Amino acid sequence: MSLKGKHIILGITGGIAAYKAAILVRLLTKAEAEVKVVMTPAAKQFITPLTMATLSKNPILVEFFNPENGEWNSHVDLGLWADIFVIAPATANTIAKMANGIADNLLLTTYLSAKCPVLIAPAMDLDMFAHATTQKNISTLSSFGNIIVEPTSGELASGLEGKGRMDEPENIVFAIENVLAGRFNDLLGKKVLVTAGPTFEPIDAVRFVGNNSSGKMGYAIANELSQRGADVTLISGPVSAEMKNSNVKVIKVGTASEMFDASVACFKTMDAAILAAAVADFTPVSPPAEKIKRGKSDLRLKLKPTRDIAAYLGEIKAVNQILIGFALETTEELENAKKKLQKKKLDCIVLNSLNDKGAGFGVDTNIVTLIDKHNNIEKFELKSKAEVATDIINKLVSLL
């Protein structure tokens, strides 16, 4: 969804994660949204109003009135103006006040006056986040209809490791888009399996047969699913990509055989599976445990077919399970993709062509065509892989 022309209030509270608010505002203004920033007095200790005013291209609101001319900053008007109110970062203190109706600063009175969706991105130390009081307050806010962007795990300002980091600005933008498009939590309660990346098939102790898949497409799909409320399991081949969304369960595998076993084990409890991995079709027969030494004669490598994950899951899937596969083609793309769709009993197939500039391995963009089992065909233009993930998940929702 485009954010062009959307009215967004960004509330910033007094935590070290306030520095991420600058990145968030920059992303929103680049998307041509109109952003007004409301800061708590404590937030000014972490990031300056001048920085936020420059990035948002609007005056920063902190006090109930302008001390220079006495002009009133109406929290009611702000609440009516906004399409969405985003509070990022949201400290434990502000979350507690929001949950209990305390209105001792402009941000809180604006929250209590807002008629639009409210999205909250908590940020605090792990013990504060895990405390029963904070969890109760977050549950209370969620019960009011507020949308919580779960914090991630990692190194915190205290030096400790754990859950409490504000989610990355890019993910918060995705969440904003989903909320405004009415997609947020449309997969709540659904369990979805995603495969991503290549597989490495060993030739000997140090060499392997592989491909150039970066895993970016599968990781974007897993993140989008999680943002929309799904319980996601990601089975990933060897990639340099990192899953920053701590709500996604990641299972690391190396070979096609390992990915097959992990996929089959997980699939029986899933509502859907999206098979985005570039799994090897062949693997070396009986690779030695030691390194093969260079010889004078040619080395002949004997290969055998790997087990077909998509075909097997297509055979065992229940009536109420949805299976989406991928087809990377170079010739007769549409015809080959349709054959694969039928042969493997998929509900939908995502067609990539290496002939399309900007599509394929190792890039941040993709061009896809979606074909479902009813022969409905949707061709999309060049998009970022995050945007392509949205298109694929929209299709999944329609199939479910």
N, C-alpha and C positions, 0 to 999 in steps of 0.2 A: 504494500500500500504506500502511496505517496504521502509524505507529510507536508507537502507544499500548501502554504496558507493556513495550516493548523495552528491553533492558539495553545501554547504549552506554558504552564507555570512550573518553574523548577524551584523547589524549596531546598535550601542547603542548611544543614545543621552543623553544630560544632564538633566535628571529628576530623581526624587526620585524612580520611578518605575524601574530604572536601576538594582536594586537588584534582580528583577524577571528575568533579563537576565541570571543570573548565573544558575537559575533553568532551564530555557529554553535550555541553552547550554548543561547542564547535560542530559536532556531528549533526545536531538538530538544525542549526542555522545553515549548514551546507545542504541539508535536505529541504531548505526553504521554509522551514517552520518559523513562526514568530514566537520568540521566547521572552518571557518576563521572569526575572529572578527575585525571589524573596529569601532573605537570609535572616537567621537568628543572630542576635548580637554576638554570641559565642563563635559563630561561623566566621566572622571577620578576623578572628585570631588565626585562622588557618588559611584563608584565601582572601585576597583584597576585593572590595567592591569594585575598584577600578578595573581589575582584570575581568570580572564578570560583566561589567557594563560594556567594556570594549568588545568582548566576544558576543554578547547577546544583542548589542546595538540598542539597548534600552536602559533607562535608569534603574539602579538597583534599589529595591524596597527593603528597609530594615525596620524602621520605626512606624508608629501609627500615623505620624504626620511629619511633614518636611520642617525641620527645625529652623530653616532659613526664612520661610514665608508662611509657615503655619498651615500649608495646604494639606488636607486630609487624604491619607492613603486608604481608600475604601476597600476593606476586605470583601465586602458584599459585591462590589463591582468586579473585583478580580475573580471571584468565584463564578460570576455570570459570564465573564469574558472567556474563560478557559474551556478548551475541549478536553483537556486532561491535566491533572495536577500530579506532578512527579516529585517525590521527596527523596533526594539522593545526595549525600548519605542521610539516613535516618538513625540518629543515636538512640540508645536505650532510654535516655531521659525524654526525648521528644516522643518516642513511641508510647511511653507510659502516660505522658500528658494527653496525647491524642486519644488513647484508649479510655481515658477518664474525664474527657471534656474540659480539661484545663486550658484556658485561653489567655496566657500571660505574655504573648508576643504576636507580631503580625502574622507569622507563618501559621500559628495555631488557630487564630481567628479566621484566617483564610481557609484553612482546612475545614473548620466547622461550618463555614458558609458555602463551601463548594457544592455545586450541583452536578459536576462532571465526575467521570471515573477518577479514582485516586490510586496511584501506583507508588508503592513504598519499597525502597531498597535499603534494608538495614545494614549497618556497619558498626562493629564494636569488637571488643576482645572476646575470645571464645568462652570464657567463664560467664561473662555478662550475657552473651547470647544464649548460652545453655541454661541460665538461671530460670527457675520455675516462674518467677515474676515476669521476666521478659517474654517467655514462651506463652504465658497466659495473656499478656497484653497483645502479642502478635495474633494469637487466636481470636481475641476479641475484635481486633481491627479487621481480620479476615471475615469474621461473622457479620460485620457491618457492610460487607461487599467490597472492601478495599482489596487491592491486588498486591500480593507480596512477591517481590523478586528475591528469592532465597540467596543469602550470602554464600560465597564459595569458601573452600578450605585452602589454607596456605600459610605463609609467614605473615604474622601480624606485627603491628607497630611495637607491641610489647616485647617482641622477640620470640614469642611462643608460636607454635604451629597448631592450627585448628580452624574450625569453621567460624567465620565472622567477617571475612573480607567482603566489601561491597562488590557486587558483580561488575564485570567489565562494562564500560560505557556502550560498547557495540551491542552487547546482549540486552542492555536496558533499552536501547533504541528499538531492537527487534520486539521487545515486550510492548513498548509504546505502540508500535505499528499494529501488533496483534490485538491489543485492546481496542484501538480506534477502528479496526476492521471487524470487530466483533468475534475475533477468533480465539481470544485468550481463554484457556481452560476448556476448549471444545473437545479435547482428548482426555479430560480428567477421568481417571479410573481405567484407562486403556493401557495395556502392556504391549510394547512394541520392541521387536528385535531389529537391529541394524547391523549390517556388516560393512566394513570399510577397509581401504588400503589394498596392497598387494599381498601375495604369499611368496615366500622364498623357499624354493625346492632345492635341497642340498645335493651338490655334485660330489663333494668330499667334505673333509672336516672344516674347510675354510671357504669354499666356493659354492655358489648357488645359481639357479636359474630364477629370474624374477622379472619384474616389469616396472614401469615408471610411475605407477599410481602413487599419488601423494596422500590419499585418504581424505582430502579436503571436502569432497562432495559428501561422503558418508558422515563425516564429523559435523558438517553443517546441517545435515538431515537430523542427526541425533540431537543436536542443540535445539533446533526448531521444534522437534517433538516434545522435548522437555519443557520448553517455554510455553507450550500449549497444553501442559498438564499431564502428558503421558508419563508412564513409568518406563524408562528406556534402558535397554541393555545393548551396549555397543561391543561387538566382537571385531577387534582391530588387528590387522596384519601389521608388519613392521613399518612404521611411519615416523616422521619427525614431528608431525602435528601433535598438539597437546589438547586434550579435552579440558577446558577451563570450567565447564559446568559440572560442579561436584554432585549434582543430582543424577547424572548419567552414570550407570554402572558400566565400567570398562573391563572387558576380558581381553587380554593380550594373547595372540597366537602367532606362530611363525609360518607353518606350512599349510597347504590345502587340506591335508588330513586332519590337522588340529582344528582348523576352522570348520570343517565338516562336523566333527564330533561335538564341538561347542555349540554350533548352530542347531543340530538335531536335539541336543540335550535341553536347550532353552526353548525351542519352538513350541513344544507341546503346551506350555502355559501362556503363550502369547495370543493376543488378539490379532496381531499383524506382524509381518516381517518385510523389511525393505533391504534387498540384497544389492548393496552398492559396491561391494568389494570386487577387485579385479583378480579373481582366483585363477591360479595356473590351471590350464587344461591338461598339462602333462607334468610328470615328475620323474626324475631319474630312477632306474631300477637298481636296487641294492647299492647305494652309495657307500664307499668305504669309510671307516671311522677315522682314518688318517688322511693326510694331504697326499694327493696324487703328484708324483714327481714328474718333471718334464722328461719326455722320452724322445727318441729319434723318429719314431713312427707317429702317424696320426692317431689322435685319441678319438675313439668312437663312443658316443654317449647313447645308451639305450634308454628310451623313455617309455613310460606306461601312462594310460589315462588316469587322471584323478577322479575321485567320486564327485558327481555333479550335485552340488548343494541345492540349487534351485529345482532340479528335476525331482530329487528325493523329497524335498519339502512339499512340492506340488502333489506328489503321490499321497503323502500322509496327512495333508492339511484337512481340517474339519470344515464343514459347510460354513460355519460362522467365522472362519479365519481368512484374512486377506494376505495375499502374497504378491509383492511387487519386485520385479527384477530389472536388471539393466542390460542393454545390448550396445556394445561399442562396435560399430561397423565401418567398413571402408568402401564396400561395393553393394549395390542393390539393397541399400540400407533398410528401407521400409518393408520390403518383402521379407528380408532375413529376420527382422525384428518380429514381424507377425508370425513367422514360422516358429520362432523361439517361444513366443507368447503361448501358442497353442500346444506345442510339444511338451512344454514344462508345466502346463496347467496353471499359468499365472493369471492373476486378476488384472494386472496392468504391467506394462513394460515401459521403461524409460530409454528412449533411443538417443544415443550420441553418434555423431559421425566425425571421424578424424578429418574429413574433408571440409568441415566448418571451421573457419578461423576463429580462435578464441575458445574452442571446445577441446575436451580431452584431458590428458594427464598434465599435472604439474602447474596448471594455471588457476587463477582465482575466478575465472568466468566459465560459463558453459552455455551451450545451446542444446535444448532437448525437445523431443517430441514425445508426448504421452499417448499410448495406445492401450485401450482397455479391451477386455474380453468381448465386449459388445461392438467392437470395431469403431468406437468413438476415438477420433484423432484430434489432438490439440498440439499445434506447433508453436513454440515460444521463440521470441527473439533473444539475442545475446543479453545475458544477465549475469550478475554476480552469483556465485554458488549459494550464498545465503538466500538470495531471491529465488533461485531455482528450487532450493529446499522448500520454500514456502509454497511454490506451485505444486510440488510433489505431495506435500502434506495436505494441501487443500483437496487434491485428488483422493488421497487416502480417506479423508473425512467423508467425502461423498460416497465412497465405496462402502465404508462402515455403516 
